[in-house]
C-alpha cells in the first residue's frame, strides 16, 4: 500500500494534517475488493475458464444505411434506374466487381469476404438490431462480450467495449449525435446488463468520460497537478529502490493502471507521422460540405484516424471497438445532394480507411487476431427515386468481414437480378452475431459457465455464416 499526500494542510477537529489524495492497496472496489484483488480474481477466472480467445473485433458501423449496390453489388446488367450510379471496378476475384468507389479494396479481395445475401431485416435508423443480433436483452454484442470477458482487460486495464466517434480523434469537435443508437440500452441507458456495461466513449459524451472532465477550481487544479508530480516522483523513487520488485504482478499491475491509465492508447501523436498520413482521409471532402445537408450533418472526414485509433485500442487489449461513420441516409431530397453526388467521396473515404487498416494490421501480424466488420443498419432501395437517391431498404444490407482467422477471399451468397432480395440463403443479424461470438469466445466453454446465465444462452445461439469459420 502507498499513499500520496499533498503539501497543503487541511484543518479538521483534530487540528491540521496533510491531505491524503490516494491510497492504493486500500482502494476499495466491489464489496471490499482492493484493486489488486480485483485484477487477481479476473485473471484467475480467465485462466480457469479459458472462455475468451486472444482476439478483438472492430465493428465499423455506417450510420444511415449505405447502398449495397454502390458498395459491393453494382448490378451493371440491371436496368439503368437500378445499377450503380458511379459504375463498377473489377476485383482480383474473376467475375466479381465492386462499386467504382472501391478500387483499393478491389485489389485486396484476398483479405476480405463479402456477403451479398445479408439482410438486416429492418428499414429504420437504429443500431439496435444489427449490433445486438436481435437478442432479447437488447444488448449490443460489445456489451455481451464485456459481460463475459470483464469490463476491463485483466492485464492492461483497457475497457473491453469502446465507441470511437470523430470527436475522439479531433479535440473540440462536436458532432451533435454522431451515433444513432435507437435507444440501445448499453449506449444510452443502463438497460438489463447494468451501467457498467455501457460503452466507454473517448469523445467525451459518455458518463464515464464526463466524470473525468476537469470542471474544477484553480486550487483543485493545483492539487491535481501536484498529484501528477507526486506520481512521477513516486515511480522514480520506487524504481530506484526496487520497492515494487517484491510485490506480486497484480499489485504492480494495479499501480500501473492507476498511475498510467489507458490514455496513451488514445494518443495518435505516439504513432509514426508517416503512418498517420497513410490513414488520413481528410482530403476526400470538407466537413462543411457534408454538414450543410441535414441527412449528412453528422458525417466527418476523420474515419481514417478513427480506424487507426481502433487498431491502437485493440493492441492495448480492448476486445470490442465500435467505430461510427455517419451521413449515409441518401434520399437526395434536398437533405442530401441529388443523384447521390456525395456518395463517391464518402465511399472513397471508406475505401481508403478500411484498406489502410487492413494493410496496417497485416504488416503488424495482427490479421489473425483482429476481425473487422463493416455494415450499416439497412441497405437502399434498388430503384432510385425521382431525385436520383435511394430510400430505406431492409431486404439487403452491406456486409464486409476481414481477418480474425476467418476464411477470406470470397463472396458469399448472391442477390436477385435487381439487388432487391437474397437469391440464395438469407443471412441476418443473428448469423452475424454468431460469427463474431465464435471468433471472440470459446462457445463450448461459455455454455458451461453457469454464472453467465442468459448471456451464455444468447451468445451460444445462432448459426455462423457458413464458409467463414
C-alpha positions as CSV (number, residue, x, y, z in Angstrom):
1,X,0.0,0.0,0.0
2,X,1.1,3.5,-0.7
3,X,-0.4,7.0,-0.1
4,X,0.1,10.2,-1.9
5,X,-0.1,13.3,0.4
6,X,-0.5,16.9,-0.5
7,X,1.9,19.6,0.6
8,X,-1.1,21.6,1.7
9,X,-2.8,21.4,5.0
10,X,-6.4,20.6,5.9
11,X,-7.9,21.6,9.2
12,X,-10.1,19.1,11.0
13,X,-11.4,18.8,14.5
14,X,-8.1,17.2,15.4
15,X,-6.1,20.1,14.0
16,X,-4.2,20.4,10.8
17,X,-3.0,17.4,8.8
18,X,-1.6,16.8,5.4
19,X,-4.2,16.0,2.8
20,X,-4.3,12.4,1.6
21,X,-5.0,12.2,-2.1
22,X,-4.9,8.5,-2.8
23,X,-4.2,5.2,-1.2
24,X,-3.5,2.2,-3.5
25,X,-3.9,-1.2,-1.8
26,X,-6.8,0.1,0.3
27,X,-8.7,1.3,-2.8
28,X,-12.0,-0.5,-2.1
29,X,-13.9,-1.8,-5.1
30,X,-17.0,-4.1,-5.4
31,X,-17.7,-5.3,-1.9
32,X,-14.4,-4.6,-0.3
33,X,-12.1,-5.9,-3.0
34,X,-8.9,-3.8,-3.5
35,X,-7.8,-3.1,-7.0
36,X,-5.0,-5.8,-6.9
37,X,-7.6,-8.3,-5.5
38,X,-10.0,-7.5,-8.4
39,X,-7.3,-7.9,-11.0
40,X,-6.3,-11.2,-9.4
41,X,-9.8,-12.5,-9.4
42,X,-10.3,-11.6,-13.1
43,X,-7.1,-13.2,-14.1
44,X,-7.9,-16.4,-12.2
45,X,-11.3,-16.6,-13.9
46,X,-9.8,-16.1,-17.3
47,X,-7.1,-18.7,-16.7
48,X,-9.5,-21.4,-15.4
49,X,-12.4,-20.7,-17.7
50,X,-10.4,-20.1,-20.9
51,X,-13.6,-18.6,-22.3
52,X,-12.1,-15.6,-24.1
53,X,-9.8,-16.0,-27.1
54,X,-6.9,-13.7,-27.8
55,X,-8.9,-11.8,-30.5
56,X,-10.6,-8.4,-31.0
57,X,-13.4,-7.1,-33.2
58,X,-13.6,-3.7,-34.9
59,X,-17.2,-3.0,-35.8
60,X,-17.4,-0.2,-38.4
61,X,-21.0,1.0,-38.4
62,X,-22.0,3.2,-41.3
63,X,-24.9,5.1,-39.8
64,X,-27.8,5.9,-42.2
65,X,-27.7,2.8,-44.3
66,X,-25.1,2.6,-47.1
67,X,-26.3,1.5,-50.5
68,X,-25.3,-2.2,-51.0
69,X,-25.5,-1.6,-54.8
70,X,-22.9,1.2,-54.9
71,X,-20.8,-0.7,-52.4
72,X,-20.2,-4.3,-53.3
73,X,-23.0,-5.4,-55.7
74,X,-23.1,-2.9,-58.6
75,X,-25.5,-4.8,-60.9
76,X,-24.4,-3.2,-64.1
77,X,-26.5,-5.5,-66.1
78,X,-29.7,-4.3,-64.4
79,X,-32.0,-1.5,-65.6
80,X,-30.4,1.9,-65.6
81,X,-32.5,3.1,-62.6
82,X,-31.1,0.2,-60.6
83,X,-27.5,-0.2,-61.5
84,X,-24.7,1.5,-59.6
85,X,-24.7,5.3,-60.2
86,X,-20.9,5.5,-60.4
87,X,-20.1,2.3,-62.3
88,X,-18.0,-0.7,-61.2
89,X,-14.4,-1.7,-60.7
90,X,-13.1,-5.2,-61.4
91,X,-11.7,-7.1,-58.3
92,X,-9.0,-9.7,-58.1
93,X,-11.7,-12.3,-58.0
94,X,-12.7,-13.5,-61.5
95,X,-16.2,-12.2,-62.5
96,X,-16.6,-10.1,-59.3
97,X,-16.9,-6.4,-59.4
98,X,-17.4,-3.7,-56.7
99,X,-18.8,-0.2,-56.9
100,X,-16.3,2.1,-58.7
101,X,-15.5,4.0,-55.4
102,X,-13.7,0.9,-54.0
103,X,-10.6,0.4,-56.2
104,X,-8.3,-0.2,-53.2
105,X,-10.5,-2.9,-51.7
106,X,-10.9,-4.4,-55.2
107,X,-7.2,-5.1,-55.1
108,X,-7.4,-6.7,-51.6
109,X,-10.0,-9.4,-52.1
110,X,-7.6,-12.0,-50.7
111,X,-8.0,-10.2,-47.3
112,X,-11.8,-9.7,-47.2
113,X,-15.1,-11.6,-47.6
114,X,-18.3,-10.0,-48.9
115,X,-21.8,-11.4,-48.0
116,X,-24.2,-10.4,-50.7
117,X,-27.2,-12.2,-49.2
118,X,-27.1,-10.5,-45.8
119,X,-30.2,-8.5,-44.7
120,X,-30.7,-6.6,-41.5
121,X,-34.5,-7.1,-41.9
122,X,-35.2,-3.5,-40.8
123,X,-35.7,-0.2,-42.5
124,X,-35.2,2.2,-39.6
125,X,-32.3,4.2,-38.3
126,X,-31.2,2.2,-35.3
127,X,-28.0,0.5,-34.3
128,X,-30.1,-1.9,-32.2
129,X,-30.9,-4.8,-34.4
130,X,-27.7,-5.2,-36.5
131,X,-25.5,-4.7,-33.4
132,X,-27.4,-6.8,-31.0
133,X,-28.3,-9.7,-33.3
134,X,-31.9,-9.1,-32.1
135,X,-31.2,-10.7,-28.8
136,X,-33.9,-10.5,-26.0
137,X,-31.7,-8.4,-23.7
138,X,-31.4,-5.7,-26.5
139,X,-27.8,-5.5,-25.6
140,X,-25.0,-4.8,-28.1
141,X,-22.5,-7.5,-29.0
142,X,-19.8,-5.4,-27.4
143,X,-21.7,-5.3,-24.1
144,X,-22.4,-9.0,-24.2
145,X,-18.7,-9.6,-24.8
146,X,-17.8,-7.3,-21.9
147,X,-20.2,-9.2,-19.6
148,X,-18.2,-12.4,-20.4
149,X,-14.7,-11.1,-20.7
150,X,-14.9,-8.4,-18.0
151,X,-15.5,-4.7,-18.2
152,X,-11.7,-4.2,-18.4
153,X,-8.8,-6.2,-19.8
154,X,-7.3,-8.0,-16.8
155,X,-3.7,-7.1,-17.7
156,X,-3.9,-3.6,-19.2
157,X,-7.0,-2.2,-17.6
158,X,-8.3,-1.2,-21.0
159,X,-12.1,-1.1,-21.3
160,X,-13.4,-4.1,-23.3
161,X,-16.2,-2.2,-25.1
162,X,-15.3,1.1,-26.7
163,X,-17.0,3.5,-29.0
164,X,-14.8,5.7,-31.2
165,X,-16.5,8.8,-32.6
166,X,-14.9,11.5,-34.8
167,X,-14.6,13.6,-31.6
168,X,-12.2,11.1,-30.2
169,X,-9.5,12.0,-32.8
170,X,-10.1,15.7,-33.1
171,X,-10.3,17.8,-30.0
172,X,-13.0,20.4,-29.8
173,X,-15.2,18.7,-32.4
174,X,-18.8,18.5,-31.6
175,X,-20.8,16.3,-34.0
176,X,-24.2,16.5,-32.1
177,X,-25.3,12.9,-32.0
178,X,-23.0,11.2,-34.5
179,X,-24.1,7.8,-33.2
180,X,-27.8,6.8,-33.7
181,X,-28.4,4.1,-31.2
182,X,-32.2,3.6,-31.4
183,X,-32.4,3.5,-27.6
184,X,-29.8,0.8,-27.3
185,X,-29.6,0.1,-23.6
186,X,-25.9,-0.3,-23.3
187,X,-25.1,3.0,-25.0
188,X,-27.8,5.4,-23.9
189,X,-29.1,3.9,-20.6
190,X,-28.1,1.1,-18.3
191,X,-30.6,-1.5,-19.6
192,X,-30.7,-5.1,-18.4
193,X,-26.9,-5.5,-18.2
194,X,-26.3,-2.5,-15.9
195,X,-24.5,0.7,-16.2
196,X,-21.0,-0.8,-16.0
197,X,-21.5,-2.4,-19.4
198,X,-22.3,0.7,-21.4
199,X,-19.6,1.7,-23.9
200,X,-16.6,3.8,-22.9
201,X,-16.7,6.8,-25.3
202,X,-13.4,8.6,-25.5
203,X,-15.0,11.5,-27.3
204,X,-16.4,13.0,-24.1
205,X,-20.1,12.1,-24.4
206,X,-20.2,9.1,-22.1
207,X,-20.9,9.3,-18.4
208,X,-17.5,7.8,-17.6
209,X,-15.7,10.4,-19.7
210,X,-17.8,13.2,-18.3
211,X,-16.8,12.2,-14.9
212,X,-13.2,12.7,-15.9
213,X,-13.6,16.2,-17.3
214,X,-11.7,18.9,-15.4
215,X,-14.5,21.2,-14.1
216,X,-12.6,22.3,-11.1
217,X,-11.4,25.5,-9.3
218,X,-7.8,26.7,-9.7
219,X,-6.9,25.4,-6.2
220,X,-8.1,21.9,-7.1
221,X,-6.3,22.1,-10.4
222,X,-3.1,22.8,-8.5
223,X,-3.9,19.8,-6.2
224,X,-4.2,17.6,-9.3
225,X,-1.0,18.9,-10.8
226,X,0.7,18.2,-7.6
227,X,-0.7,14.7,-7.6
228,X,0.7,14.1,-11.1
229,X,4.1,15.3,-9.9
230,X,3.8,13.1,-6.9
231,X,3.2,10.0,-9.1
232,X,6.2,10.8,-11.2
233,X,8.4,11.2,-8.1
234,X,7.0,8.1,-6.5
235,X,7.6,6.0,-9.6
236,X,11.1,7.2,-9.9
237,X,11.7,6.5,-6.2
238,X,10.2,3.0,-6.3
239,X,12.1,2.1,-9.5
240,X,15.5,3.3,-8.0
241,X,14.9,1.4,-4.7
242,X,13.4,-1.6,-6.3
243,X,10.5,-1.5,-3.9
244,X,7.9,-2.8,-6.4
245,X,10.1,-5.8,-7.2
246,X,8.9,-7.6,-4.1
247,X,5.2,-7.2,-4.9
248,X,3.2,-9.7,-7.0
249,X,2.3,-8.9,-10.5
250,X,-1.3,-7.9,-9.6
251,X,-0.1,-5.2,-7.2
252,X,2.4,-3.9,-9.8
253,X,-0.4,-4.0,-12.4
254,X,-2.7,-2.1,-10.1
255,X,0.0,0.5,-9.7
256,X,0.4,0.8,-13.5
257,X,-3.3,1.1,-14.1
258,X,-3.7,3.9,-11.5
259,X,-0.6,5.8,-12.4
260,X,-0.5,5.4,-16.2
261,X,-4.1,4.6,-17.1
262,X,-5.0,3.9,-20.7
263,X,-4.8,7.4,-22.0
264,X,-1.7,6.8,-24.2
265,X,-3.8,4.4,-26.3
266,X,-5.9,7.3,-27.4
267,X,-3.0,9.5,-28.3
268,X,-2.3,9.3,-32.0
269,X,0.8,11.5,-31.7
270,X,2.6,8.4,-30.5
271,X,2.3,7.0,-34.0
272,X,4.8,7.4,-36.8
273,X,3.6,10.6,-38.7
274,X,4.1,8.6,-42.0
275,X,1.6,6.0,-40.8
276,X,-0.9,8.7,-39.7
277,X,-0.6,10.2,-43.1
278,X,-1.4,6.8,-44.7
279,X,-4.6,6.7,-42.7
280,X,-5.6,10.3,-43.3
281,X,-8.9,10.7,-45.2
282,X,-9.4,14.5,-44.7
283,X,-8.9,15.2,-48.4
284,X,-11.9,13.4,-49.6
285,X,-14.4,16.1,-48.7
286,X,-14.8,19.0,-46.4
287,X,-16.8,18.6,-43.3
288,X,-18.5,21.9,-44.1
289,X,-19.8,20.5,-47.3
290,X,-21.4,17.3,-45.9
291,X,-22.7,19.0,-42.8
292,X,-24.6,21.6,-44.9
293,X,-27.1,18.8,-45.7
294,X,-29.5,17.7,-42.9
295,X,-29.2,13.9,-43.6
296,X,-25.4,14.2,-43.7
297,X,-24.8,16.7,-40.8
298,X,-23.2,14.0,-38.6
299,X,-20.6,13.0,-41.2
300,X,-16.9,13.7,-40.9
301,X,-13.8,13.1,-42.9
302,X,-11.9,11.7,-39.9
303,X,-12.7,8.0,-40.5
304,X,-9.1,7.1,-41.3
305,X,-7.8,8.3,-37.9
306,X,-10.8,6.6,-36.2
307,X,-9.7,3.3,-37.7
308,X,-6.1,4.0,-36.6
309,X,-7.3,4.6,-33.1
310,X,-9.3,1.4,-33.2
311,X,-6.1,-0.6,-34.1
312,X,-4.3,1.0,-31.2
313,X,-7.1,0.1,-28.8
314,X,-7.1,-3.5,-29.9
315,X,-3.4,-3.7,-29.4
316,X,-3.9,-2.4,-25.9
317,X,-6.3,-5.1,-25.1
318,X,-9.8,-3.9,-26.0
319,X,-12.0,-6.8,-27.2
320,X,-14.7,-4.9,-29.0
321,X,-14.3,-1.5,-30.7
322,X,-17.2,0.2,-32.4
323,X,-16.3,2.9,-35.0
324,X,-19.1,5.2,-36.1
325,X,-19.3,6.9,-39.5
326,X,-22.4,8.9,-40.3
327,X,-24.0,10.5,-43.3
328,X,-25.3,7.5,-45.3
329,X,-29.0,8.4,-45.4
330,X,-29.1,9.5,-49.1
331,X,-32.6,10.2,-50.2
332,X,-31.5,13.1,-52.4
333,X,-34.5,15.1,-51.2
334,X,-32.6,18.3,-50.6
335,X,-31.4,16.9,-47.3
336,X,-28.6,15.2,-49.3
337,X,-27.3,16.0,-52.7
338,X,-29.3,14.9,-55.8
339,X,-28.2,11.9,-57.7
340,X,-26.1,10.6,-54.8
341,X,-23.5,13.2,-55.6
342,X,-21.8,12.9,-52.3
343,X,-21.5,9.1,-52.3
344,X,-18.3,8.8,-54.4
345,X,-16.3,10.9,-51.9
346,X,-17.8,9.3,-48.8
347,X,-17.4,5.8,-50.2
348,X,-13.9,6.7,-51.2
349,X,-13.1,7.6,-47.6
350,X,-14.3,4.2,-46.5
351,X,-12.2,2.5,-49.2
352,X,-9.1,4.4,-48.1
353,X,-9.7,4.0,-44.3
354,X,-10.5,0.3,-44.5
355,X,-7.7,-0.6,-46.9
356,X,-5.2,1.3,-44.8
357,X,-6.4,-0.5,-41.7
358,X,-6.1,-3.9,-43.4
359,X,-2.6,-3.2,-44.7
360,X,-1.5,-2.0,-41.2
361,X,-2.7,-5.0,-39.3
362,X,-1.3,-7.3,-41.9
363,X,2.2,-5.6,-41.6
364,X,2.0,-5.9,-37.8
365,X,1.0,-9.6,-37.9
366,X,-2.4,-8.8,-36.4
367,X,-4.7,-10.0,-39.2
368,X,-5.5,-13.3,-37.4
369,X,-6.2,-11.5,-34.1
370,X,-8.4,-8.6,-35.3
371,X,-11.7,-9.2,-37.1
372,X,-13.1,-6.2,-39.0
373,X,-16.8,-6.0,-39.7
374,X,-18.3,-3.3,-41.9
375,X,-22.1,-2.9,-42.1
376,X,-25.0,-0.5,-41.5
377,X,-28.5,-0.6,-40.2
378,X,-30.0,-1.3,-43.6
379,X,-29.4,-1.1,-47.4
380,X,-31.0,1.0,-50.1
381,X,-33.9,0.6,-52.5
382,X,-32.9,-1.0,-55.8
383,X,-34.8,1.6,-57.9
384,X,-33.7,5.2,-57.4
385,X,-36.3,7.8,-56.5
386,X,-37.2,10.8,-58.6
387,X,-34.3,12.8,-57.2
388,X,-31.8,10.1,-58.1
389,X,-31.5,9.0,-54.5
390,X,-32.2,5.7,-52.8
391,X,-34.6,5.2,-49.9
392,X,-34.6,2.8,-46.9
393,X,-34.5,-1.0,-47.7
394,X,-34.2,-3.8,-45.2
395,X,-34.0,-6.9,-47.5
396,X,-30.3,-6.5,-48.4
397,X,-27.5,-4.8,-46.4
398,X,-23.9,-4.2,-47.0
399,X,-21.6,-6.6,-45.1
400,X,-17.8,-7.0,-45.3
401,X,-15.7,-9.1,-43.0
402,X,-11.9,-9.2,-42.8
403,X,-9.3,-11.0,-40.7
404,X,-10.0,-12.6,-37.3
405,X,-8.8,-16.0,-38.6
406,X,-11.8,-16.4,-40.8
407,X,-11.8,-17.6,-44.4
408,X,-11.1,-14.6,-46.7
409,X,-11.0,-14.2,-50.5
410,X,-14.7,-15.0,-51.3
411,X,-18.1,-13.6,-52.0
412,X,-20.8,-15.5,-50.1
413,X,-24.4,-15.6,-51.5
414,X,-25.9,-13.5,-54.2
415,X,-28.8,-11.1,-54.7
416,X,-31.6,-11.3,-57.2
417,X,-31.4,-9.6,-60.6
418,X,-32.2,-6.1,-59.3
419,X,-30.5,-6.4,-55.9
420,X,-33.8,-6.4,-54.1
421,X,-33.6,-9.5,-52.0
422,X,-31.3,-12.5,-51.5
423,X,-31.4,-15.1,-54.3
424,X,-29.6,-17.6,-52.1
425,X,-29.7,-18.4,-48.4
426,X,-30.5,-15.3,-46.5
427,X,-28.3,-14.4,-43.5
428,X,-29.2,-11.8,-40.8
429,X,-28.0,-10.2,-37.6
430,X,-28.3,-13.4,-35.6
431,X,-25.9,-15.1,-38.0
432,X,-23.5,-12.1,-37.9
433,X,-23.5,-12.2,-34.1
434,X,-22.9,-15.9,-34.0
435,X,-20.0,-15.5,-36.4
436,X,-18.5,-12.7,-34.2
437,X,-19.0,-14.6,-30.9
438,X,-17.5,-17.8,-32.3
439,X,-14.5,-15.6,-33.3
440,X,-14.1,-14.0,-29.9
441,X,-15.1,-16.8,-27.5
442,X,-14.8,-20.5,-26.9
443,X,-18.5,-21.2,-27.2
444,X,-18.2,-24.6,-25.6
445,X,-16.7,-23.1,-22.5
446,X,-19.3,-20.3,-22.4
447,X,-22.1,-22.8,-22.3
448,X,-20.8,-24.4,-19.0
449,X,-20.3,-21.0,-17.2
450,X,-23.4,-21.1,-15.0
451,X,-22.8,-17.6,-13.6
452,X,-23.3,-16.1,-17.1
453,X,-27.0,-17.1,-17.1
454,X,-29.0,-15.8,-20.0
455,X,-25.9,-14.2,-21.6
456,X,-24.4,-17.6,-22.1
457,X,-27.5,-18.8,-23.9
458,X,-27.7,-15.7,-26.1
459,X,-24.1,-15.8,-27.3
460,X,-24.3,-19.6,-27.8
461,X,-27.4,-19.5,-30.0
462,X,-27.4,-18.8,-33.7
463,X,-25.6,-20.2,-36.7
464,X,-22.5,-18.6,-38.0
465,X,-22.4,-17.6,-41.7
466,X,-21.3,-20.7,-43.5
467,X,-17.9,-20.7,-45.1
468,X,-16.3,-18.2,-42.8
469,X,-15.3,-20.2,-39.8
